[in-house]
């Protein structure tokens, strides 16, 4: 009977969610308007990866249903999704810069043609700055991350 097995399936799904990378994409949308705190490399790149996959799937499905017509519905739906993820993408990029203990206003350097995007891309690849990072302390206080016993101290006076 399906109903006797459903708690088992719910448990399996919850374990799959907890151990999967989908949680990073869900957190991307939950913290869409949160410009404080940090986002580590995995959080940032998983959000970028899932957004790219979703845009590819939308485009692929729309091309199948439009019989190869140029533009039209594909551009509209892809554009709407891109517009919907504009603010969350800026938010996670600002939090990624905070992970380097840099101001979020530094993201405006991406407006410089060609060079600005390359500089921001390089900063998105760099690792975490843990020592004296005020934005990591903000996330610890809000419960988004925890200070591990084996990590280096987050604040040194």
C-alpha positions as CSV (number, residue, x, y, z in Angstrom):
1,X,0.0,0.0,0.0
2,X,1.3,3.5,-0.9
3,X,0.3,5.1,2.3
4,X,2.2,2.7,4.5
5,X,5.4,3.4,2.5
6,X,4.9,7.1,2.2
7,X,6.8,7.9,5.6
8,X,9.7,6.0,4.2
9,X,9.7,7.9,1.0
10,X,9.4,11.2,2.9
11,X,12.4,10.2,5.0
12,X,14.4,9.3,1.8
13,X,13.5,12.6,0.1
14,X,14.4,14.6,3.2
15,X,17.8,12.9,3.5
16,X,18.4,13.4,-0.3
17,X,17.6,17.1,0.1
18,X,19.8,17.5,3.1
19,X,22.8,15.8,1.4
20,X,22.3,17.3,-2.0
21,X,23.5,20.5,-3.6
22,X,19.9,21.6,-4.2
23,X,19.9,23.2,-0.7
24,X,22.3,25.9,-2.0
25,X,19.8,26.8,-4.7
26,X,16.9,27.0,-2.3
27,X,19.0,29.1,0.0
28,X,19.8,31.3,-3.0
29,X,16.1,32.1,-3.3
30,X,15.4,32.3,0.5
31,X,18.2,34.9,0.9
32,X,17.3,36.7,-2.3
33,X,17.1,40.2,-0.7
34,X,19.7,39.6,2.0
35,X,22.7,41.8,1.2
36,X,24.4,41.1,4.6
37,X,26.4,38.1,5.6
38,X,28.5,35.9,3.5
39,X,28.3,33.2,0.7
40,X,31.1,30.7,0.4
41,X,32.4,29.4,-3.0
42,X,30.1,26.4,-3.0
43,X,27.0,28.4,-2.3
44,X,27.8,30.9,-5.0
45,X,28.8,28.4,-7.7
46,X,26.0,26.0,-7.0
47,X,23.5,28.9,-7.5
48,X,25.2,29.8,-10.7
49,X,25.2,26.2,-11.9
50,X,21.5,25.6,-11.1
51,X,20.5,28.9,-12.7
52,X,22.4,28.0,-15.9
53,X,20.8,24.5,-16.0
54,X,17.3,25.9,-15.5
55,X,17.9,28.5,-18.3
56,X,19.1,25.7,-20.5
57,X,16.1,23.5,-19.8
58,X,13.7,26.4,-20.4
59,X,15.3,27.2,-23.7
60,X,15.4,23.5,-24.7
61,X,11.8,22.9,-23.9
62,X,10.6,26.1,-25.5
63,X,12.6,25.3,-28.7
64,X,10.9,21.9,-28.8
65,X,7.4,23.3,-28.5
66,X,8.0,26.2,-30.8
67,X,9.2,24.0,-33.7
68,X,12.4,26.0,-34.1
69,X,10.7,29.4,-34.6
70,X,13.1,32.3,-34.1
71,X,12.9,34.2,-30.8
72,X,9.4,34.6,-29.5
73,X,8.3,32.6,-26.5
74,X,11.9,31.4,-25.8
75,X,13.2,34.9,-25.4
76,X,10.2,36.0,-23.3
77,X,10.3,33.1,-20.8
78,X,14.1,33.1,-20.6
79,X,14.0,36.9,-20.2
80,X,11.4,36.7,-17.4
81,X,13.5,34.1,-15.5
82,X,16.6,36.1,-15.9
83,X,14.8,39.2,-14.7
84,X,13.5,37.3,-11.7
85,X,17.0,36.2,-10.7
86,X,18.6,39.6,-11.2
87,X,18.3,40.8,-7.6
88,X,19.1,37.4,-6.0
89,X,22.2,37.1,-8.2
90,X,23.4,40.6,-7.2
91,X,22.7,39.7,-3.5
92,X,24.7,36.5,-3.6
93,X,27.5,38.2,-5.4
94,X,27.6,40.9,-2.7
95,X,27.6,38.2,0.0
96,X,30.5,36.5,-1.9
97,X,32.5,39.7,-1.8
98,X,31.7,39.9,1.9
99,X,33.3,36.5,2.2
100,X,36.6,38.1,1.2
101,X,35.9,40.9,3.8
102,X,35.3,43.4,1.0
103,X,32.5,45.9,0.7
104,X,29.5,45.0,-1.4
105,X,29.9,48.3,-3.2
106,X,32.9,46.8,-4.9
107,X,30.5,44.9,-7.1
108,X,30.0,48.1,-9.0
109,X,33.4,47.5,-10.6
110,X,31.6,45.0,-12.8
111,X,30.1,47.9,-14.7
112,X,33.5,48.7,-16.2
113,X,33.3,47.1,-19.7
114,X,35.2,43.8,-20.1
115,X,37.8,44.4,-17.3
116,X,35.3,44.8,-14.5
117,X,33.6,41.5,-15.1
118,X,36.9,39.7,-15.2
119,X,38.0,41.2,-11.9
120,X,34.7,40.2,-10.2
121,X,35.0,36.7,-11.7
122,X,38.4,36.3,-10.2
123,X,37.1,37.5,-6.8
124,X,34.3,34.9,-7.0
125,X,37.0,32.2,-7.4
126,X,39.0,33.2,-4.3
127,X,38.7,31.5,-0.9
128,X,37.2,32.6,2.3
129,X,38.8,35.2,4.6
130,X,37.9,34.0,8.1
131,X,40.0,36.3,10.3
132,X,38.4,39.6,11.5
133,X,35.5,39.2,8.9
134,X,32.6,41.3,10.3
135,X,30.1,39.8,7.8
136,X,30.9,36.2,8.9
137,X,30.1,37.3,12.5
138,X,26.8,38.6,11.2
139,X,25.9,35.2,9.7
140,X,27.1,33.4,12.9
141,X,24.8,35.6,15.0
142,X,21.9,34.9,12.7
143,X,22.5,31.2,12.7
144,X,23.4,30.8,9.0
145,X,26.9,29.4,9.7
146,X,28.6,28.2,12.8
147,X,32.1,28.5,14.0
148,X,33.7,25.1,14.0
149,X,36.0,24.1,16.9
150,X,38.8,23.2,14.5
151,X,38.6,26.4,12.4
152,X,40.9,29.3,13.1
153,X,39.3,32.0,15.2
154,X,37.0,34.4,13.4
155,X,38.0,37.4,15.4
156,X,41.4,38.4,16.8
157,X,41.5,41.7,18.8
